[in-house]
Amino acid sequence: MEKIIILQRKIAPDLVAVVEERYNILKHIQYAQPIGRRALAAVMGMSERVVRADVEFLKDAGLVEISGLGMSVTEDGHHLIAELAEYVGVLHGLTQLETTLSERLGIRQVIIVPGDSETDSSVLRELGRTAAGILTECLQDNMIIAVSGGSTMARVAETVNVVLPTVTVVPARGGLGEQVEYQANIIAAVMATKLGGRYRLLHIPDGMSEEALDAVMASDANVSEIADMIKHADILIQGIGEAGTMSKRRSHEPETISFIGQNCVGEALGHYFSFSGECIYTTNSVGFRLDDLAKVGKVIAVAGGRHKAEAIVAVTRAAGQDVLVIDEAAARAIQSII
């Protein structure tokens, strides 16, 4: 495919640009459908005239349909988006970059989604869809899935598209400090509902003392049972956060926030890491510890945005990720610092 793209660029460079433009239009319609032309043009930062011309072509090709509510992608359009994803990845040189980062970070598989999730909301949704696809490929009957909190994980849960009633979903850790829709409990429930499976929830806040946690575990059989399920998860899917941002979001004491800000760059599962991958600080909670990751069958990490580059490097150096799903902006930023 790379040779074909090189030839296309030489003989018809405009064609390559048109293909990518129409692919992006299809993607935006797919995630916001039904959507009007004016709204689509505004979201994509394109003129309404150009959008109208491309949409007319896509409609005539049977890839988009237009109703009184707006534009929607047809079944053929959905198939084409999936098939073009590899083409666009090669177009951006992402296939080689995936191999490079896999080798440098020591991760079995790196998957890069074209674009920047910080500036394009459709890229964040594509991150979620891609991670959900990897999760789906791994699923088997009676598995336990542990999922962390965060906006990216919420997108993963929303885009799960398979039914497996025997699966159980649990939060990877306790913690009630996030926005409600981004709490691991809520995301676990959403994912389980999409799967048609079961879920178990942990109503334990972060930051409890060891003594208080021990007391809860000893007195509440339900919490103890769920904690054991988390430890025996078959798949862990987690987000990666910036250390400073996450410490403030979790309402740590000012001294702790300052300490984390000075010494850490990345956060995952309540653990805060230096750029070299050393765990500097851990929030007390029920759920995964670093030592537990080696026992999990598949660990999938998902993150996007160039501002998370250092955090991604820190977390991947510290913990054994099997698959890393990131966007192009994060990938290129990581490439420049390792």
C-alpha positions as a Markdown table, in Angstrom:
| # | Residue | x | y | z |
|---|---|---|---|---|
| 1 | Met | 0.0 | 0.0 | 0.0 |
| 2 | Glu | 2.9 | 2.4 | 0.7 |
| 3 | Lys | 4.1 | 2.1 | -2.9 |
| 4 | Ile | 0.7 | 2.8 | -4.2 |
| 5 | Ile | 0.5 | 6.0 | -2.1 |
| 6 | Ile | 3.9 | 7.1 | -3.2 |
| 7 | Leu | 2.8 | 6.7 | -6.8 |
| 8 | Gln | -0.4 | 8.5 | -6.2 |
| 9 | Arg | 1.4 | 11.4 | -4.6 |
| 10 | Lys | 3.7 | 11.6 | -7.7 |
| 11 | Ile | 1.0 | 11.4 | -10.4 |
| 12 | Ala | -2.1 | 12.8 | -8.7 |
| 13 | Pro | -1.2 | 14.6 | -5.4 |
| 14 | Asp | -4.6 | 16.2 | -5.3 |
| 15 | Leu | -6.3 | 12.8 | -5.3 |
| 16 | Val | -4.7 | 11.9 | -2.0 |
| 17 | Ala | -5.8 | 15.1 | -0.4 |
| 18 | Val | -9.4 | 14.7 | -1.7 |
| 19 | Val | -9.5 | 11.1 | -0.3 |
| 20 | Glu | -8.4 | 12.2 | 3.1 |
| 21 | Glu | -10.8 | 15.2 | 3.1 |
| 22 | Arg | -13.8 | 13.0 | 2.3 |
| 23 | Tyr | -12.7 | 10.4 | 4.8 |
| 24 | Asn | -12.6 | 13.0 | 7.5 |
| 25 | Ile | -16.1 | 14.3 | 6.5 |
| 26 | Leu | -17.5 | 10.7 | 6.6 |
| 27 | Lys | -15.9 | 10.3 | 10.1 |
| 28 | His | -17.4 | 13.5 | 11.4 |
| 29 | Ile | -20.8 | 12.6 | 10.1 |
| 30 | Gln | -20.6 | 9.1 | 11.5 |
| 31 | Tyr | -19.9 | 10.5 | 15.0 |
| 32 | Ala | -22.4 | 13.4 | 15.0 |
| 33 | Gln | -25.2 | 12.0 | 12.9 |
| 34 | Pro | -27.7 | 13.3 | 12.0 |
| 35 | Ile | -25.9 | 16.6 | 11.4 |
| 36 | Gly | -26.6 | 19.5 | 9.1 |
| 37 | Arg | -24.1 | 20.9 | 6.5 |
| 38 | Arg | -23.6 | 24.2 | 8.3 |
| 39 | Ala | -22.9 | 22.5 | 11.6 |
| 40 | Leu | -20.5 | 20.1 | 9.9 |
| 41 | Ala | -18.7 | 22.9 | 8.2 |
| 42 | Ala | -18.3 | 24.7 | 11.5 |
| 43 | Val | -17.0 | 21.7 | 13.4 |
| 44 | Met | -14.5 | 20.9 | 10.6 |
| 45 | Gly | -13.4 | 24.5 | 10.0 |
| 46 | Met | -14.3 | 24.2 | 6.3 |
| 47 | Ser | -16.3 | 26.4 | 4.0 |
| 48 | Glu | -20.0 | 25.4 | 3.6 |
| 49 | Arg | -19.5 | 25.4 | -0.2 |
| 50 | Val | -16.7 | 22.8 | 0.0 |
| 51 | Val | -18.6 | 20.7 | 2.4 |
| 52 | Arg | -21.7 | 20.8 | 0.2 |
| 53 | Ala | -19.7 | 19.6 | -2.9 |
| 54 | Asp | -18.1 | 16.7 | -1.0 |
| 55 | Val | -21.4 | 15.7 | 0.6 |
| 56 | Glu | -23.1 | 15.7 | -2.8 |
| 57 | Phe | -20.4 | 13.4 | -4.1 |
| 58 | Leu | -20.7 | 11.1 | -1.1 |
| 59 | Lys | -24.5 | 11.0 | -1.4 |
| 60 | Asp | -24.3 | 10.1 | -5.1 |
| 61 | Ala | -21.8 | 7.3 | -4.2 |
| 62 | Gly | -24.3 | 5.9 | -1.7 |
| 63 | Leu | -22.1 | 6.6 | 1.3 |
| 64 | Val | -24.3 | 9.3 | 2.9 |
| 65 | Glu | -28.0 | 9.9 | 3.1 |
| 66 | Ile | -29.8 | 13.2 | 3.8 |
| 67 | Ser | -33.1 | 13.6 | 5.6 |
| 68 | Gly | -34.9 | 16.4 | 7.3 |
| 69 | Leu | -32.9 | 15.7 | 10.4 |
| 70 | Gly | -29.6 | 16.0 | 8.7 |
| 71 | Met | -26.9 | 13.8 | 7.1 |
| 72 | Ser | -26.1 | 10.2 | 8.2 |
| 73 | Val | -23.6 | 7.6 | 7.0 |
| 74 | Thr | -25.1 | 4.6 | 5.2 |
| 75 | Glu | -24.1 | 1.0 | 5.8 |
| 76 | Asp | -21.7 | 1.2 | 2.8 |
| 77 | Gly | -20.3 | 4.4 | 4.3 |
| 78 | His | -19.5 | 2.7 | 7.6 |
| 79 | His | -17.7 | -0.2 | 5.8 |
| 80 | Leu | -15.7 | 2.3 | 3.7 |
| 81 | Ile | -14.6 | 4.3 | 6.8 |
| 82 | Ala | -13.2 | 1.1 | 8.4 |
| 83 | Glu | -11.5 | 0.1 | 5.1 |
| 84 | Leu | -9.9 | 3.6 | 4.6 |
| 85 | Ala | -8.5 | 3.7 | 8.2 |
| 86 | Glu | -5.5 | 1.7 | 7.2 |
| 87 | Tyr | -5.0 | 3.8 | 4.0 |
| 88 | Val | -5.0 | 7.0 | 6.0 |
| 89 | Gly | -2.7 | 5.5 | 8.6 |
| 90 | Val | -0.1 | 4.6 | 5.9 |
| 91 | Leu | -0.7 | 8.1 | 4.3 |
| 92 | His | 0.4 | 9.7 | 7.6 |
| 93 | Gly | 3.4 | 7.3 | 8.0 |
| 94 | Leu | 1.8 | 5.8 | 11.1 |
| 95 | Thr | 2.5 | 2.2 | 10.4 |
| 96 | Gln | 6.3 | 2.7 | 10.7 |
| 97 | Leu | 5.8 | 5.0 | 13.7 |
| 98 | Glu | 3.8 | 2.2 | 15.4 |
| 99 | Thr | 6.7 | -0.2 | 15.0 |
| 100 | Thr | 9.2 | 2.4 | 16.2 |
| 101 | Leu | 7.3 | 3.3 | 19.4 |
| 102 | Ser | 6.6 | -0.4 | 20.1 |
| 103 | Glu | 10.3 | -1.1 | 20.1 |
| 104 | Arg | 11.3 | 2.0 | 22.1 |
| 105 | Leu | 8.6 | 1.7 | 24.7 |
| 106 | Gly | 8.8 | -2.1 | 25.0 |
| 107 | Ile | 5.1 | -2.6 | 24.3 |
| 108 | Arg | 3.9 | -5.6 | 22.2 |
| 109 | Gln | 1.5 | -3.5 | 20.1 |
| 110 | Val | 1.1 | 0.2 | 19.5 |
| 111 | Ile | -1.9 | 1.4 | 17.5 |
| 112 | Ile | -2.0 | 5.1 | 16.4 |
| 113 | Val | -5.2 | 6.8 | 15.4 |
| 114 | Pro | -4.7 | 9.7 | 12.8 |
| 115 | Gly | -5.3 | 13.2 | 14.1 |
| 116 | Asp | -5.3 | 15.1 | 17.4 |
| 117 | Ser | -7.9 | 14.4 | 20.0 |
| 118 | Glu | -7.2 | 17.8 | 21.7 |
| 119 | Thr | -8.5 | 19.7 | 18.7 |
| 120 | Asp | -10.9 | 17.2 | 17.0 |
| 121 | Ser | -13.5 | 15.5 | 19.1 |
| 122 | Ser | -14.0 | 12.8 | 16.4 |
| 123 | Val | -10.4 | 11.6 | 17.1 |
| 124 | Leu | -11.3 | 11.0 | 20.7 |
| 125 | Arg | -14.3 | 9.0 | 19.6 |
| 126 | Glu | -12.1 | 7.1 | 17.2 |
| 127 | Leu | -9.6 | 6.3 | 20.0 |
| 128 | Gly | -12.6 | 4.9 | 22.0 |
| 129 | Arg | -13.8 | 2.9 | 19.0 |
| 130 | Thr | -10.4 | 1.5 | 18.2 |
| 131 | Ala | -9.8 | 0.4 | 21.9 |
| 132 | Ala | -13.3 | -1.1 | 22.0 |
| 133 | Gly | -12.5 | -3.1 | 18.9 |
| 134 | Ile | -9.3 | -4.5 | 20.5 |
| 135 | Leu | -11.3 | -5.3 | 23.6 |
| 136 | Thr | -13.9 | -7.1 | 21.6 |
| 137 | Glu | -11.3 | -9.3 | 19.9 |
| 138 | Cys | -10.0 | -10.5 | 23.3 |
| 139 | Leu | -13.4 | -11.3 | 24.9 |
| 140 | Gln | -14.4 | -14.8 | 25.8 |
| 141 | Asp | -17.2 | -16.2 | 27.8 |
| 142 | Asn | -17.1 | -15.7 | 31.6 |
| 143 | Met | -14.3 | -13.2 | 31.5 |
| 144 | Ile | -13.9 | -10.4 | 34.0 |
| 145 | Ile | -13.1 | -6.9 | 32.6 |
| 146 | Ala | -11.6 | -4.2 | 34.8 |
| 147 | Val | -11.9 | -0.6 | 33.6 |
| 148 | Ser | -10.6 | 2.6 | 34.9 |
| 149 | Gly | -12.2 | 6.1 | 34.9 |
| 150 | Gly | -11.8 | 9.1 | 32.7 |
| 151 | Ser | -13.2 | 10.7 | 29.5 |
| 152 | Thr | -11.3 | 8.4 | 27.1 |
| 153 | Met | -12.6 | 5.3 | 28.9 |
| 154 | Ala | -16.1 | 6.7 | 28.7 |
| 155 | Arg | -15.7 | 6.8 | 24.9 |
| 156 | Val | -14.5 | 3.2 | 24.9 |
| 157 | Ala | -17.6 | 2.1 | 26.9 |
| 158 | Glu | -19.9 | 3.9 | 24.6 |
| 159 | Thr | -18.5 | 2.3 | 21.4 |
| 160 | Val | -18.5 | -1.4 | 22.6 |
| 161 | Asn | -20.5 | -3.2 | 19.9 |
| 162 | Val | -20.8 | -6.9 | 20.9 |
| 163 | Val | -23.1 | -8.8 | 23.2 |
| 164 | Leu | -21.6 | -11.3 | 25.6 |
| 165 | Pro | -24.0 | -11.9 | 28.6 |
| 166 | Thr | -21.5 | -14.0 | 30.6 |
| 167 | Val | -19.0 | -11.2 | 30.9 |
| 168 | Thr | -18.6 | -9.2 | 34.2 |
| 169 | Val | -17.3 | -5.7 | 34.3 |
| 170 | Val | -15.8 | -4.1 | 37.4 |
| 171 | Pro | -14.1 | -0.8 | 38.2 |
| 172 | Ala | -10.3 | -1.2 | 38.3 |
| 173 | Arg | -10.1 | 0.8 | 41.5 |
| 174 | Gly | -12.4 | 2.5 | 44.0 |
| 175 | Gly | -12.6 | 6.3 | 43.8 |
| 176 | Leu | -15.5 | 8.7 | 43.8 |
| 177 | Gly | -13.6 | 12.0 | 43.1 |
| 178 | Glu | -14.1 | 12.2 | 39.3 |
| 179 | Gln | -17.0 | 13.8 | 37.5 |
| 180 | Val | -19.9 | 11.3 | 37.8 |
| 181 | Glu | -19.9 | 10.3 | 34.1 |
| 182 | Tyr | -16.2 | 9.7 | 34.2 |
| 183 | Gln | -16.1 | 7.6 | 37.4 |
| 184 | Ala | -14.9 | 4.0 | 36.9 |
| 185 | Asn | -18.2 | 2.7 | 38.5 |
| 186 | Ile | -20.3 | 4.5 | 35.9 |
| 187 | Ile | -18.1 | 3.4 | 33.0 |
| 188 | Ala | -18.2 | -0.2 | 34.2 |
| 189 | Ala | -22.0 | -0.1 | 34.3 |
| 190 | Val | -22.2 | 1.5 | 30.8 |
| 191 | Met | -19.8 | -1.1 | 29.3 |
| 192 | Ala | -21.6 | -4.0 | 30.9 |
| 193 | Thr | -24.9 | -2.8 | 29.6 |
| 194 | Lys | -23.6 | -2.5 | 26.1 |
| 195 | Leu | -22.2 | -6.0 | 26.4 |
| 196 | Gly | -25.4 | -7.3 | 27.8 |
| 197 | Gly | -23.4 | -8.6 | 30.7 |
| 198 | Arg | -23.1 | -8.1 | 34.5 |
| 199 | Tyr | -21.3 | -5.4 | 36.6 |
| 200 | Arg | -20.2 | -5.0 | 40.1 |
| 201 | Leu | -19.5 | -1.6 | 41.6 |
| 202 | Leu | -17.1 | -0.3 | 44.3 |
| 203 | His | -18.4 | 2.6 | 46.4 |
| 204 | Ile | -15.1 | 3.3 | 48.1 |
| 205 | Pro | -13.4 | 6.7 | 47.9 |
| 206 | Asp | -9.7 | 7.2 | 47.1 |
| 207 | Gly | -7.4 | 8.4 | 49.9 |
| 208 | Met | -8.7 | 6.4 | 52.8 |
| 209 | Ser | -6.1 | 5.4 | 55.4 |
| 210 | Glu | -4.7 | 1.8 | 55.3 |
| 211 | Glu | -6.4 | 1.2 | 58.6 |
| 212 | Ala | -9.8 | 2.4 | 57.3 |
| 213 | Leu | -9.5 | 0.3 | 54.2 |
| 214 | Asp | -8.6 | -2.8 | 56.2 |
| 215 | Ala | -11.6 | -2.2 | 58.4 |
| 216 | Val | -13.9 | -1.9 | 55.4 |
| 217 | Met | -12.5 | -5.1 | 53.8 |
| 218 | Ala | -12.9 | -7.0 | 57.1 |
| 219 | Ser | -16.5 | -5.8 | 57.7 |
| 220 | Asp | -18.0 | -5.7 | 54.2 |
| 221 | Ala | -18.0 | -9.1 | 52.4 |
| 222 | Asn | -19.3 | -7.4 | 49.2 |
| 223 | Val | -16.4 | -5.1 | 49.0 |
| 224 | Ser | -14.0 | -7.9 | 49.7 |
| 225 | Glu | -15.6 | -10.1 | 47.0 |
| 226 | Ile | -15.4 | -7.3 | 44.4 |
| 227 | Ala | -11.8 | -6.6 | 45.3 |
| 228 | Asp | -11.0 | -10.2 | 44.7 |
| 229 | Met | -12.7 | -10.1 | 41.3 |
| 230 | Ile | -10.6 | -7.1 | 40.3 |
| 231 | Lys | -7.4 | -8.9 | 41.2 |
| 232 | His | -8.5 | -11.8 | 39.0 |
| 233 | Ala | -9.5 | -9.7 | 36.0 |
| 234 | Asp | -8.8 | -11.2 | 32.6 |
| 235 | Ile | -8.6 | -7.9 | 30.8 |
| 236 | Leu | -7.7 | -4.4 | 32.2 |
| 237 | Ile | -8.4 | -1.4 | 30.1 |
| 238 | Gln | -7.2 | 1.9 | 31.5 |
| 239 | Gly | -6.6 | 5.5 | 30.7 |
| 240 | Ile | -3.4 | 7.5 | 31.4 |
| 241 | Gly | -3.5 | 10.9 | 33.1 |
| 242 | Glu | -1.2 | 13.9 | 33.7 |
| 243 | Ala | 0.0 | 13.7 | 37.3 |
| 244 | Gly | -0.6 | 17.3 | 38.2 |
| 245 | Thr | -4.1 | 17.4 | 36.7 |
| 246 | Met | -5.1 | 14.1 | 38.3 |
| 247 | Ser | -3.9 | 15.0 | 41.8 |
| 248 | Lys | -6.0 | 18.1 | 41.7 |
| 249 | Arg | -9.0 | 16.3 | 40.4 |
| 250 | Arg | -8.8 | 13.8 | 43.2 |
| 251 | Ser | -8.7 | 16.6 | 45.8 |
| 252 | His | -5.4 | 15.7 | 47.4 |
| 253 | Glu | -4.0 | 17.9 | 50.1 |
| 254 | Pro | -2.2 | 21.0 | 48.8 |
| 255 | Glu | 1.2 | 19.6 | 50.1 |
| 256 | Thr | 0.5 | 16.3 | 48.2 |
| 257 | Ile | -0.5 | 18.2 | 45.0 |
| 258 | Ser | 2.7 | 20.2 | 45.2 |
| 259 | Phe | 4.9 | 17.1 | 45.8 |
| 260 | Ile | 3.3 | 15.2 | 42.9 |
| 261 | Gly | 3.6 | 18.3 | 40.6 |
| 262 | Gln | 7.3 | 18.5 | 41.3 |
| 263 | Asn | 8.2 | 14.9 | 41.0 |
| 264 | Cys | 5.6 | 13.1 | 38.8 |
| 265 | Val | 4.4 | 13.4 | 35.2 |
| 266 | Gly | 2.1 | 10.5 | 34.7 |
| 267 | Glu | -0.8 | 8.8 | 36.5 |
| 268 | Ala | -2.6 | 5.5 | 36.1 |
| 269 | Leu | -4.8 | 3.6 | 38.6 |
| 270 | Gly | -4.0 | 6.0 | 41.4 |
| 271 | His | -0.2 | 5.5 | 41.0 |
| 272 | Tyr | 1.9 | 8.6 | 40.1 |
| 273 | Phe | 5.1 | 8.1 | 38.1 |
| 274 | Ser | 8.3 | 10.1 | 37.3 |
| 275 | Phe | 9.3 | 10.3 | 33.6 |
| 276 | Ser | 11.7 | 7.4 | 34.1 |
| 277 | Gly | 8.8 | 5.2 | 35.2 |
| 278 | Glu | 9.4 | 5.2 | 39.0 |
| 279 | Cys | 6.3 | 5.1 | 41.1 |
| 280 | Ile | 6.6 | 8.1 | 43.4 |
| 281 | Tyr | 3.2 | 8.2 | 45.1 |
| 282 | Thr | 0.2 | 5.9 | 45.4 |
| 283 | Thr | -3.3 | 6.8 | 46.5 |
| 284 | Asn | -4.8 | 4.3 | 49.0 |
| 285 | Ser | -7.8 | 2.5 | 47.5 |
| 286 | Val | -9.3 | -0.9 | 46.8 |
| 287 | Gly | -8.2 | -2.3 | 43.4 |
| 288 | Phe | -5.2 | -2.8 | 41.3 |
| 289 | Arg | -1.6 | -2.3 | 42.5 |
| 290 | Leu | 1.4 | -2.3 | 40.1 |
| 291 | Asp | 2.3 | -5.8 | 41.1 |
| 292 | Asp | -1.1 | -7.1 | 40.0 |
| 293 | Leu | -0.6 | -6.1 | 36.3 |
| 294 | Ala | 1.7 | -9.0 | 35.6 |
| 295 | Lys | -1.2 | -11.4 | 36.5 |
| 296 | Val | -3.7 | -9.8 | 34.0 |
| 297 | Gly | -4.1 | -11.6 | 30.7 |
| 298 | Lys | -4.3 | -8.4 | 28.6 |
| 299 | Val | -3.6 | -4.8 | 29.6 |
| 300 | Ile | -4.8 | -2.2 | 27.2 |
| 301 | Ala | -3.9 | 1.5 | 27.8 |
| 302 | Val | -5.6 | 4.3 | 25.9 |
| 303 | Ala | -4.7 | 8.0 | 25.8 |
| 304 | Gly | -4.6 | 11.0 | 23.4 |
| 305 | Gly | -3.2 | 14.5 | 22.9 |
| 306 | Arg | 0.4 | 15.8 | 22.7 |
| 307 | His | 0.2 | 17.2 | 26.2 |
| 308 | Lys | 0.0 | 13.6 | 27.5 |
| 309 | Ala | 3.2 | 12.5 | 25.9 |
| 310 | Glu | 5.4 | 12.5 | 29.0 |
| 311 | Ala | 2.6 | 10.8 | 31.0 |
| 312 | Ile | 2.3 | 8.0 | 28.5 |
| 313 | Val | 6.0 | 7.4 | 28.5 |
| 314 | Ala | 6.1 | 7.4 | 32.3 |
| 315 | Val | 3.3 | 4.9 | 32.7 |
| 316 | Thr | 4.4 | 2.6 | 29.9 |
| 317 | Arg | 7.9 | 2.5 | 31.4 |
| 318 | Ala | 6.5 | 1.6 | 34.8 |
| 319 | Ala | 3.8 | -1.0 | 34.0 |
| 320 | Gly | 3.4 | -3.9 | 31.7 |
| 321 | Gln | 1.1 | -2.7 | 28.9 |
| 322 | Asp | 0.3 | -5.2 | 26.2 |
| 323 | Val | -1.5 | -2.7 | 23.9 |
| 324 | Leu | -1.2 | 1.0 | 23.7 |
| 325 | Val | -3.8 | 3.0 | 21.7 |
| 326 | Ile | -2.9 | 6.7 | 21.2 |
| 327 | Asp | -3.6 | 9.4 | 18.7 |
| 328 | Glu | -1.1 | 10.8 | 16.1 |
| 329 | Ala | -0.4 | 14.0 | 18.1 |
| 330 | Ala | 0.6 | 12.0 | 21.2 |
| 331 | Ala | 2.7 | 9.5 | 19.1 |
| 332 | Arg | 4.7 | 12.3 | 17.4 |
| 333 | Ala | 5.3 | 14.1 | 20.7 |
| 334 | Ile | 6.4 | 10.8 | 22.3 |
| 335 | Gln | 8.8 | 10.2 | 19.3 |
| 336 | Ser | 10.5 | 13.5 | 20.0 |
| 337 | Ile | 11.2 | 12.8 | 23.7 |
| 338 | Ile | 12.4 | 9.2 | 23.7 |
